[in-house]
Amino acid sequence: MRTRPLKVALLGCGVVGSEVARIMTTHADDLAARIGAPVELAGVAVRRTGKAREGIDPALVTTDATALVKRGDIDVVVEVIGGIEPARTLITTAFEHGASVVSANKALLAQDGAALHAAAEAHGKDLYYEAAVAGAIPLIRPLRESLAGDKVNRVLGIVNGTTNFILDKMDSTGAGYQEALDEATALGYAEADPTADVEGFDAAAKAAILAGIAFHTRVRLDDVYREGMTEVTAADFRSAKEMGCTIKLLAICERSKDGTSVTARVHPAMIPLSHPLASVRGAYNAVFVESDAAGQLMFYGPGAGGSPTASAVLGDLVAVCRNRLSGSTGPGESAYADLTVSPMGDVVTRYHISLDVADKPGVLAQVATVFAEHGVSIDTVRQQGKDGEASLVVVTHRAFDASLSGTVEALRKLDTVRGVASIMRVEGE
């Protein structure tokens, strides 16, 4: 074993960063044995000094992150500060000054992953980011390495624990959205401002990363269709149960049947209770992968939190340190396929549409005609009426999203349709 330690700079010492530092200290001997050399925490960059950080030598703490990554003796920079800047500049500066990088920054990787990979390659350094998607769940490395000889056709997953907790609570207790969100906030699952989670921004960033790796194609955050879950109601869950389904906020990345294009999207969807993802409860994450040779694979576990995310960071740290010792680098960006990223309008799926209609003869015929005129075939229809008003629930066969959009617009113009109560996609069949 080499006795000279590999030096690690830690950018950020919050929930995840402090756990990374703790594990590096408490598991130092094991890490050294697995790597083949000791690892030394050489500096910790924070926004403000003066705060006591258990287990961290105050002499290592600095507010000058730029000076830390420019030192020249740093082997690996671990970036867990999040956001776009200054993280992007600090990472590229680290490459320029001889360090490899381990990051958990999903937003930055989804927006500028190609540029970061190019910078890493230009300087002969590693960029690893297992912790950017699904916390402790080994997912990026299996997609990037274990399935490198296979053809992945679909990645379908629950990649945000906050939203899954809320939807699971609505499903199991009948609670409304706001009630479930309040409980998630009280338990610490939801931030004071939950927008990034409940509006799907967090999941969309992860979908971009997963699609890029799975399909060997550059997929940016702007390419991902995003729809939040704030409009999901207790009534939607009742309708789902009548269909033998539940509702999840899903990240879905798919290769087209002809293999020439891909799509990436995030939105609430009904999935059958028989699907493995339907049983994912609480704040857990799970990702379902479908490939030609391996078939169907499911990855499940805690998707967030200090210890689970730190576990993924440390796994990357071990891999990068091993590469440093051998003078090699791991896999970089693979975008050779360069497939077209299609818009949401080209996606084909099933739909569950709930309409408020007048309770009188001929309504169903009018509605069915509109669907037929737009080339959307109906699978099932359920109507309930009382005192001149009725609800009409239509479940379609598979149709293009663009066709469904035209259908709904035409339905709104019917004088017998009082309103469109909800529209939800049906997935996982």
ZIDAZI-V802157 format. One record per residue. RES is the residue in one letter. PHI is phi in degrees with one decimal (999 if undefined). OMEGA is omega in degrees with one decimal (NA if undefined). NEAR is the number of other C-alpha atoms within 12 Angstrom. Layout:
RES|PHI|OMEGA|NEAR, RES|PHI|OMEGA|NEAR
This chain:
M|999|176.5|16, R|-70.8|-178.1|17, T|-90.3|179.3|14, R|-72.4|-173.8|15, P|-74.8|168.5|27, L|-85.0|-173.9|33, K|-96.5|-176.1|32, V|-119.4|173.1|40, A|-103.8|-178.3|48, L|-107.7|178.0|52, L|-101.9|-177.3|46, G|105.6|-179.3|38, C|-137.7|176.2|38, G|-88.1|-176.8|29, V|-58.5|-178.6|21, V|-78.5|-177.0|36, G|-59.0|179.6|43, S|-65.1|177.0|34, E|-69.6|176.1|31, V|-59.6|-179.9|44, A|-63.0|-179.1|43, R|-63.2|-178.5|27, I|-66.5|177.5|31, M|-58.7|-178.9|34, T|-79.4|-174.3|24, T|-73.0|-179.3|16, H|-108.7|-173.7|21, A|-57.0|-177.7|25, D|-66.0|179.3|19, D|-64.1|179.2|18, L|-61.1|179.4|28, A|-61.7|-179.9|27, A|-65.3|-178.3|19, R|-74.6|-177.9|23, I|-84.3|-174.3|29, G|102.6|177.4|26, A|-165.3|176.0|26, P|-67.1|171.0|29, V|-115.0|-175.5|40, E|-123.6|174.3|34, L|-75.1|-171.6|38, A|-97.0|-180.0|33, G|-179.6|-179.9|37, V|-131.8|179.8|42, A|-94.3|-179.9|39, V|-133.5|177.7|30, R|-73.8|-176.5|18, R|-135.9|175.0|17, T|-91.4|177.9|18, G|97.7|179.1|12, K|-85.6|178.3|15, A|-71.0|179.7|15, R|-122.7|-172.5|24, E|-57.2|176.0|16, G|83.3|-179.1|20, I|-115.0|178.1|29, D|-62.7|-179.7|19, P|-54.9|-179.9|20, A|-66.7|-179.6|17, L|-85.8|-172.5|26, V|-84.8|-179.9|32, T|-144.5|172.9|28, T|-98.6|-178.4|23, D|-99.0|-178.4|24, A|-64.1|-179.2|33, T|-62.5|178.9|29, A|-62.9|-179.4|21, L|-63.9|-177.4|35, V|-75.4|178.9|40, K|-90.8|-172.2|26, R|-59.2|179.0|25, G|92.3|178.0|23, D|-101.4|-179.7|25, I|-84.4|178.8|34, D|-87.9|-177.2|43, V|-137.8|173.0|49, V|-105.2|175.8|56, V|-104.4|-175.9|55, E|-105.8|178.1|52, V|-132.2|178.9|45, I|-89.8|178.0|35, G|77.2|179.6|29, G|76.7|-177.3|25, I|-87.7|176.4|23, E|-119.3|9.2|17, P|-86.6|-174.0|23, A|-57.4|-177.8|35, R|-59.7|-179.4|33, T|-65.0|179.9|23, L|-65.8|179.7|39, I|-66.8|179.9|51, T|-65.6|176.3|35, T|-65.1|177.2|30, A|-60.0|177.4|43, F|-59.2|-177.8|34, E|-61.6|-177.2|29, H|-106.1|167.6|28, G|94.3|-178.4|29, A|-103.1|167.0|42, S|-84.9|-173.2|53, V|-131.9|168.3|54, V|-115.2|-175.7|46, S|-131.7|172.6|49, A|-116.9|-167.8|51, N|-91.8|-177.1|43, K|-62.9|-177.5|40, A|-62.7|-179.5|34, L|-67.6|-179.1|36, L|-66.1|178.6|44, A|-68.6|-178.4|39, Q|-86.7|-171.3|31, D|-129.9|-177.8|32, G|-57.5|-178.4|40, A|-62.2|-179.6|28, A|-66.8|179.1|23, L|-67.9|176.7|38, H|-62.6|179.8|34, A|-62.6|178.9|23, A|-65.4|178.2|31, A|-61.9|-179.6|32, E|-65.2|-179.1|27, A|-61.1|-178.0|19, H|-105.0|177.3|23, G|65.6|-176.4|26, K|-123.1|179.5|37, D|-92.0|167.8|42, L|-130.5|-179.5|47, Y|-117.3|-175.0|44, Y|-156.0|177.2|52, E|-55.7|-175.7|41, A|-73.7|-178.1|46, A|-73.3|-177.7|49, V|-131.7|170.4|50, A|65.4|169.5|46, G|51.8|-174.4|43, A|-77.6|-173.4|36, I|-70.5|174.2|35, P|-66.9|-174.6|34, L|-136.6|-178.4|38, I|-65.9|-179.6|39, R|-63.7|174.6|29, P|-57.9|178.9|25, L|-67.0|-173.7|39, R|-80.9|-174.5|31, E|-120.8|-174.8|19, S|-62.9|-179.5|21, L|-102.3|-177.5|27, A|-62.7|179.6|22, G|-94.3|-176.6|16, D|-109.9|175.6|21, K|-114.6|179.4|27, V|-84.4|-178.2|37, N|-106.0|-176.3|37, R|-155.8|172.8|37, V|-127.1|-175.0|45, L|-129.2|-174.3|46, G|-155.9|169.4|51, I|-100.4|-171.9|55, V|-120.2|176.7|53, N|-136.9|-175.4|50, G|-69.3|-179.5|41, T|-61.4|-178.1|47, T|-67.4|179.3|51, N|-67.4|176.6|46, F|-61.3|-177.8|40, I|-63.1|-178.3|44, L|-67.1|177.4|47, D|-64.4|178.3|35, K|-65.6|177.2|32, M|-63.1|-178.6|36, D|-69.5|-172.4|35, S|-81.8|-175.6|22, T|-116.1|-175.5|17, G|80.8|-179.8|21, A|-65.8|172.9|24, G|-79.7|-177.0|27, Y|-58.3|-175.2|30, Q|-64.1|178.6|24, E|-62.4|179.4|21, A|-67.7|177.2|33, L|-64.1|179.1|34, D|-60.5|178.6|24, E|-67.0|178.4|26, A|-61.9|178.8|31, T|-67.7|-179.2|21, A|-62.3|-178.8|15, L|-87.9|178.2|17, G|87.0|178.3|19, Y|-79.6|-178.5|29, A|-113.3|176.5|29, E|-72.3|176.3|20, A|-58.3|171.5|18, D|-110.3|-173.6|16, P|-86.9|-171.6|27, T|-52.7|-176.8|20, A|-58.3|-179.6|24, D|-82.2|-170.0|37, V|-72.7|176.3|42, E|-92.4|171.7|28, G|86.0|-178.8|36, F|-64.3|-179.8|34, D|-61.6|-179.7|44, A|-65.5|179.8|50, A|-65.2|177.2|45, A|-61.7|179.4|45, K|-67.4|178.0|52, A|-62.8|178.7|52, A|-61.7|179.8|48, I|-64.4|-178.4|53, L|-63.8|-179.6|52, A|-64.2|179.6|48, G|-60.3|-179.2|46, I|-72.2|-174.8|46, A|-64.7|-172.4|46, F|-109.7|177.7|44, H|53.1|-175.8|34, T|-144.0|178.6|32, R|-73.0|177.9|38, V|-123.8|-179.1|44, R|-98.5|-179.4|32, L|-56.3|-179.5|35, D|-66.4|179.4|25, D|-83.0|-173.5|29, V|-93.6|173.2|38, Y|-70.7|-175.4|35, R|-132.4|176.8|33, E|-139.8|-178.2|31, G|-77.6|-174.6|30, M|-116.6|-175.0|39, T|-69.4|-179.5|28, E|-93.1|177.9|23, V|-69.7|-174.9|39, T|-119.9|174.8|30, A|-61.7|177.6|29, A|-64.6|176.7|25, D|-62.1|178.8|37, F|-67.8|177.0|35, R|-63.8|177.6|25, S|-64.7|178.9|32, A|-61.5|-179.0|37, K|-64.4|177.9|21, E|-65.3|177.7|18, M|-94.5|-176.0|24, G|74.2|-176.1|18, C|-128.6|164.8|31, T|-131.1|-177.0|43, I|-121.0|177.2|48, K|-134.1|169.9|56, L|-86.4|-171.8|50, L|-111.5|165.7|50, A|-101.3|-174.0|49, I|-127.7|177.5|45, C|-122.0|-174.0|46, E|-134.5|169.8|46, R|-93.0|178.9|36, S|-66.2|-177.6|23, K|-62.0|179.1|14, D|-85.7|174.3|11, G|77.1|-175.5|20, T|-97.0|-176.2|18, S|-148.0|177.0|27, V|-135.7|173.1|41, T|-133.8|176.3|46, A|-138.8|-175.0|49, R|-151.9|176.3|47, V|-134.2|178.6|44, H|-169.9|173.6|43, P|-69.5|178.6|42, A|-152.5|170.8|41, M|-82.3|174.2|41, I|-129.8|-178.8|37, P|-60.7|178.5|24, L|-62.9|178.6|24, S|-78.1|-179.0|17, H|-77.3|-178.9|26, P|-54.6|-178.6|28, L|-69.3|-178.5|40, A|-66.0|-176.5|37, S|-92.1|179.5|25, V|-78.3|-171.3|39, R|-109.7|173.8|31, G|55.8|-175.8|32, A|-92.9|-178.9|33, Y|-79.5|176.3|36, N|-113.5|173.2|43, A|-157.3|-179.8|41, V|-130.3|-178.1|43, F|-106.6|-177.5|34, V|-115.7|177.8|40, E|-119.0|-179.5|29, S|-135.5|-176.2|26, D|-62.3|-172.4|17, A|-87.6|-177.1|16, A|-75.2|-177.4|19, G|81.0|-175.9|17, Q|-102.1|179.1|21, L|-126.0|177.4|27, M|-130.3|178.7|28, F|-115.6|-170.5|33, Y|-139.0|175.4|28, G|162.1|178.2|31, P|-67.9|-173.9|35, G|-100.8|-178.4|44, A|-159.7|-179.8|36, G|103.9|-174.8|32, G|-61.0|-176.2|28, S|-66.5|179.2|26, P|-59.5|-179.4|32, T|-67.5|177.3|37, A|-62.2|177.1|41, S|-58.6|178.8|35, A|-66.0|178.3|42, V|-61.1|-178.5|45, L|-67.0|175.7|49, G|-61.1|176.5|34, D|-65.5|-179.6|38, L|-59.8|178.0|47, V|-60.2|-178.9|37, A|-62.4|-178.6|32, V|-67.3|178.7|40, C|-64.6|176.0|44, R|-60.3|178.4|31, N|-63.6|178.4|29, R|-60.9|-178.7|31, L|-67.3|-178.0|26, S|-87.6|-179.3|15, G|72.1|-178.9|15, S|-121.5|172.7|18, T|-130.9|178.2|26, G|-82.8|-179.4|31, P|-64.0|176.3|28, G|-100.5|179.4|32, E|-69.8|173.6|36, S|-121.4|-178.3|28, A|-126.2|-174.3|24, Y|-62.5|-175.2|14, A|-66.2|176.1|22, D|48.0|-179.4|20, L|-75.7|175.6|25, T|-69.2|174.2|26, V|-97.3|-173.9|35, S|-82.7|177.9|26, P|-76.1|-177.6|24, M|-60.9|-178.9|30, G|-60.4|-179.7|20, D|-88.3|-178.2|26, V|-76.8|177.5|32, V|-110.0|178.4|27, T|-157.0|174.6|31, R|-91.2|-178.3|31, Y|-135.8|172.9|39, H|-116.0|-176.7|41, I|-119.8|178.3|39, S|-110.5|-177.2|36, L|-116.4|168.9|34, D|-96.2|-173.3|31, V|-131.4|174.1|34, A|-71.8|-179.5|27, D|-90.6|179.4|22, K|-152.0|-177.3|22, P|-60.5|174.4|16, G|92.7|-177.4|16, V|-63.4|-178.0|28, L|-61.3|179.1|31, A|-63.5|178.4|16, Q|-62.2|-178.9|24, V|-64.2|-179.7|39, A|-61.9|178.8|29, T|-63.2|179.2|20, V|-60.4|178.5|28, F|-60.6|-178.5|31, A|-64.2|-179.1|22, E|-62.9|-179.7|19, H|-102.3|174.8|24, G|71.0|179.9|22, V|-110.4|-178.2|31, S|-86.5|-176.6|27, I|-96.2|176.7|29, D|-90.2|180.0|19, T|-138.7|177.3|20, V|-136.6|175.8|24, R|-134.4|-177.7|22, Q|-127.2|175.1|25, Q|-132.6|-176.9|21, G|-138.8|177.9|19, K|-165.6|173.8|14, D|55.2|174.2|11, G|84.4|178.1|16, E|-121.6|-178.7|21, A|-150.6|171.8|27, S|-115.5|-178.2|32, L|-124.8|179.9|37, V|-109.6|-179.1|36, V|-115.9|172.7|37, V|-114.4|-175.0|35, T|-92.0|161.8|33, H|-75.6|-178.0|27, R|-66.2|-178.0|25, A|-148.4|175.1|31, F|-69.3|178.2|25, D|-58.8|-179.7|30, A|-63.7|178.8|21, S|-66.3|-179.9|29, L|-65.3|178.7|39, S|-60.0|177.4|26, G|-65.7|178.7|22, T|-62.7|-177.9|32, V|-64.6|178.4|32, E|-60.7|179.0|19, A|-69.5|179.0|25, L|-62.3|-179.4|34, R|-62.1|-177.1|22, K|-86.2|178.9|18, L|-72.1|-179.3|26, D|-71.7|179.2|17, T|-90.1|178.6|28, V|-97.9|-179.2|30, R|-76.3|-179.7|22, G|174.8|176.1|25, V|-100.1|-174.6|28, A|-69.9|179.9|27, S|-163.6|173.6|30, I|-132.3|179.2|35, M|-142.9|178.3|41, R|-77.6|178.3|43, V|-117.0|-174.9|36, E|-124.4|169.5|36, G|79.9|-179.5|30, E|-102.9|NA|20
